[in-house]
Amino acid sequence: MTHVHRIPPPADLEGRRAAVVVIDVQNDYCHADGAFAGAGLTLADLDGLVTSINRLTSAARAAGHPVIWVRMVWDTDEDPGILGRRSPFMAGALRRGSWGAEPVDGLDVEPGDHVVEKRRFSAFHETALEDLLRAEGVTTLVAAGVRTDFCVESTVRDAMFRDLEVLVPRETVAGYVAELHEHSLRLMDTVFAWVLPLEQVLALMTHSPAHHPPQEV
């Protein structure tokens, strides 16, 4: 295996404004009764994922960093585009106002958090996310959610293309296929992000409060 030399992850978040972005932790994606589980795509430990995400979001809020919940929401059968044609089992999934589009039970979503809706894998594609991050003065993105090798990785790549530093706490992301999940983590950990243990990211947030207020727009 080839090892690529790279700089180490940040030792702290001093002078940095971070945002936790939680992607697609919704019933149709994650719940045993959701559309994806009905097609045989299930998460190994949803409860553990929710617990880890809640620890991450709680630490972010305590340190003054914004929390952003990203949700896939479709209004019609045409909204998924080619994805819907390639995955017919998603017909009717993630519809606005439906149980399937709602966050899974147990997630600690607070009134002061932000919500961004998307229609494609990347949370940046035709959404308000980039403007929101700029308004908040964010320079570091902390990515969590599902699915590691699709929506999370797509978002991480797009964040790096926008010159945002990205951290991925390993325990806060999940996928349906273990091999693809692990491969995605290895790939993101090359140049797109630092994939770190959750405890290391929590320590960064706990000891490095966000000093810089959001920018006005």
N, C-alpha and C positions, 0 to 999 in steps of 0.2 A: 504493500500500500504506500502510495506517495504522500508525504507530509508537506504541506505548503506552509512556509513561514508567514506569520501574520502577527500584527500587534496584539497585545493582550486586551481583554475587555476593560472598560473603565473601572478604576479602583473605587470611585464614588460618583455620585451625581451632583457634586458641588458645582454650582454655576450652570447646571443643565436643567432644562424644563422637560420633564418626561410626561408621556401619556400612556395609560394602559388601554389597549384596544382589544376587546373581546369579540371574537368573530363567530357568528352562526351557532351559538349554543341554544338551539331552538328545538321544539318537540319533534318536528318532522325529521330533523337531522339526528337527534340524539335519543329520543325516548323509545322504549321497547314497542310502543304502539304507533310510532311514527312511520312516515312513508318510506324512509330509508331502511328501517328495520324490516318492514314488510318485503323489501327486495333482498333481504339477507345481509344488509350492511349494518352491523351493530358495533357499539363501543364496548370495550372490555370492562371498563370501570367508570361509569357515568358519575356515581356518587363521589368517587375520589377526584375526578376532574372538577366537579362543582366545588368541592371543599378547597382544592388548590386555587381555583380562580377566585373564590371568595377571600382567601388569605391575601392574594395578590391585590385585589381591588381595595380591600380594607387598608393595607399598608400604603397604597397610593394615595387614598383620600387623607389618611393621617399625616402624610408628608406634604400635602397640598398639590398633588399631581392630579390632573383630570382623568376620569374614567369614561370610556366611550364604548357603548354596546353597539355592535354592528349586526344588522339582521338582514337576511335575504327575504325579500317580500315581492310577490308577484300578484298582479291584478287580473291577468288573463292568461290563456294558454299560449299566447304568442310571446309573452314577456321573457320566458327562458331562452328563446331563440333556438339556435342549433343544439344547445344542451338538451332542451326538451325533446327534440327529435331523436337524439342519440340515447336518451334515458326515458323511455315512455312511462316507466313506473312513477315518474314525478308529476304526471298529469293530475292537476288539482292540488298539488302539494304547495305548502308555504304561501297560501293565499292570504291576502290582507284580511285581518279580522278573524282568522280561523285559529283553532287550537294548535294546529301544526306550526303556525308562524310565531307562536308565543314563546318566550324564554322558558326553559325547563324550570320546574319547581325547585326551589332551594337556592337559586341564585340571588345574591344580595344586591339587587338593583335599587339604588337610592335616588330620591327626587332630584338631587343636584347633578346626577350623571347625565351624559349626552347620549343620544341615540342617532345612529346613521343607518339609513336604509340603502340597500344595493340590489342590483339585478344580475350581477355577474360575480365571478369568483373573487376578484380583487375588490377590496373595500375602497379603493381609490377610483375605480372606473365609473365615471358619470355620477359621482356622489359629491356630497358637501364635505367629505373628510379632510381634504387638503386645506380648504379654506378654514375649517374649524381648527386644525392644528396650527396654522399660521396665526390665527386670532389668539390662540392660547400661548403663543410663543414657544411651541414645542420643538425640541431638537433631537429628542430620543424617544423612540417608539418601543413599547413593551407589548409584544404580540402574544395573544392567547386564543384558545378556541379550537374549532374543528372546521374542516378536516385538514390535518397537518399538511398533506401533500397536494391539496387543491387550494382551498380558500386562504388558509394561513400562509402558505408559501407564496401564492400569487400576491398577497398583500405585502409580505415582507420584501419581495423583489421590488415592487413598485415603490415602497418606502425608501429603499436604498437608492433607487434611481432618482429620488427627490432629495438625496443627500441627507437623509435622516439616519442616525445611528439606530440600530435595532437590536433589542435583546429578546430572546425567546426562552422563557422559563420552561424547562423540559416537561415538568409535571402538569403544566397548564394547557398543553395541546394534546390532541388525540386524533387518531384516524381509525379507519375500519380494517385496514390490511397492515399487519405489523411490519412486514418487510418494506412497504412503501412509506410508512410512517418513519421508520428508522433511516431509510435512504434520504427522505426529505430533510430530516434533522441534520444529517451529515452534509448534505448539499448546502443548506442555509448557513451552516457553520463554516463555510469556506470564506466567502467574501460578503455575503448578503446580511449576515447577522452573527451575533454571539449566542450560541445555544448554551444555557447555563442552568445549574440546579436552581430550583425555586428558592432555596434558602439563601443562596448567594444574591439573588435579585432582591429578596426581602431585606437583606442586610444593607444593600446599596440604598434602598428607599428609607429604611429606618434611620440610618445615620447621615443621610444627605437630604435635608428638607429642601423643598423648592423655594428659593429666595426671590425669584423673578416673577413679578405679576404678569398676567396675560397682556398682550399688546392690544391697544384699541384699534378698531377698524371702522 
